[in-house]
Amino acid sequence: MKKIYLSSPHMSDEGFEMQYIKEAFDTNWIAPLGANVDGFEKEMAALIDVRAAASLISGTSALHMALKAAGVDKGDIVFCQSLTFSGSANPIIYQNATPVFIDSDYETWNMNPDLLEEAFKKYPGAKAVIAVHLYGLAADMDRIAGICRKHNAVLIEDAAESLGTKYSRKLRHKV
Ligand SMILES: Cc1ncc(COP(=O)(O)O)c(C=O)c1O
């Protein structure tokens, strides 16, 4: 049986990656951006059916940007699921905000919506929620999104591990 490793990169058997690296050097498109990044963003946006996609240097920086866009700042409370990679929570600290961790759901392994609802009782002014789709398993987005709407909190999806994951028949890879 072919193993799929959790975090080591998968390279194509055809060697496409080396070909593109060589092409980038040959055409001197090393910095700032070039046809490959533009093409990647276009294809990604089409794949996940969104108006636009932006490439960042890492998942952590994408989440950091999302928090800034959500207006999360010093002293704000941000709910984040507890079972995840540290990169889901680190950007909360970069914004000098306070992470409050929400435990997992038995079914999805991701944020438990009942516990999220409980947490809003304790911290009604929480500014944002970071839900993660861990190991390719989608979080219970219908319920989580409903709770966020009710409490006027910005919902950020950490989809670093969910390229190709579907929820309600829709692809789920937005950050
Ligand atoms: C769930 C999750 N969130 C965030 C990140 C952070 O991504 P990066 O290491 O690219 O900053 C990772 C990385 O593996 C991740 O698995």
The ligand as a Gaussian input file, in Angstrom:
#p B3LYP/6-31G(d) Opt

LIG

0 1
 C       -3.333000      23.111000      10.318000
 C       -2.155000      23.971000       9.954000
 N       -2.264000      25.292000      10.093000
 C       -1.243000      26.110000       9.786000
 C       -0.042000      25.621000       9.317000
 C        1.059000      26.573000       9.058000
 O        1.585000      26.516000       7.790000
 P        3.097000      26.928000       7.541000
 O        3.981000      25.889000       8.149000
 O        3.184000      26.969000       6.045000
 O        3.296000      28.280000       8.164000
 C        0.120000      24.236000       9.159000
 C        1.361000      23.671000       8.667000
 O        1.553000      22.507000       8.517000
 C       -0.960000      23.379000       9.493000
 O       -0.866000      22.057000       9.380000

